[in-house]
Amino acid sequence: MQRLFALKIFRFGLVGVLGFLVDAGFLQLFSSVFKIDLYISQVIAFLIAASVTWYFNRNFTFKNGNPSNKKREWSLYLVLNTVGGLINYAVYALSIAKIPLTHHYPILALALGSIAGLIFNFFSSKYIVFRTRAYSVPIEE
């Protein structure tokens, strides 16, 4: 059981790295090549990266053969990952405000925020977005 949990965390991390690369790549593309505003470019890049990570987390990390409503699942994933991003930023900002060492080494605050966001995103994905619906009753139309 612990091995399976560790494997899910590892896979989640791999998908996260892919998401970061997609996010960074599209941010660069939109802002540098297409000269779109940096803030707008990041919103678009985030939506693309979050969609890519949703797909891979659904089919690689948390695969369970669940034919749930994909639009609802994707929307919930985006909302919860946005919350995870806000947690990330809040921990980063709180660290900068309260831990003097982070003024000299802001990457420490970044790391703390990233860890907090990662934990929230992992557990919200595992237990809310991609939870197994083994006990659900199909609705007939």
C-alpha positions, 0 to 999 in steps of 0.5 A, a space after each residue: 500500500 505504501 509503495 503504491 502511494 509512493 508511486 502515485 506521488 512520484 508520478 504526480 511529480 513527473 507530471 508536475 515537471 511536464 506541466 512546468 515545462 509546458 507552462 514555461 514554454 507557452 509563456 515564452 511563446 505567447 510573450 516573446 513570439 506573439 508579444 502578448 502581455 505577460 499576465 495574459 500570456 501566463 493565464 493562457 499558459 496556465 490553462 494549457 499546462 493545467 489541461 495537460 497535467 489533468 490529462 496525464 494525471 487522469 490517465 497515468 497517475 490516478 488511472 482508475 478506469 472511471 468514465 466520469 464526466 470529463 468536463 466536470 472533472 477538468 473544471 474541478 481540477 482547474 479550480 482546485 489547482 488554482 486554490 493550490 496556486 494561491 496556497 503556494 503564493 500565500 506560503 511564499 509571501 508569508 515566508 518572505 514576511 516572517 522568515 528573515 533568511 528568505 530575504 537573502 535566499 528567496 528560493 527558500 520561500 519559493 520552495 516552501 510555497 511549492 511544497 505546500 501547493 504540491 501537497 494540496 494539489 496531490 491530495 485534492 487530486 487523489 481524494 476529490 478530482 480522481 477519487 474512485 467512484 466504486 460505490 456510485 450508482 450509474 444514472 440511466 437516461 
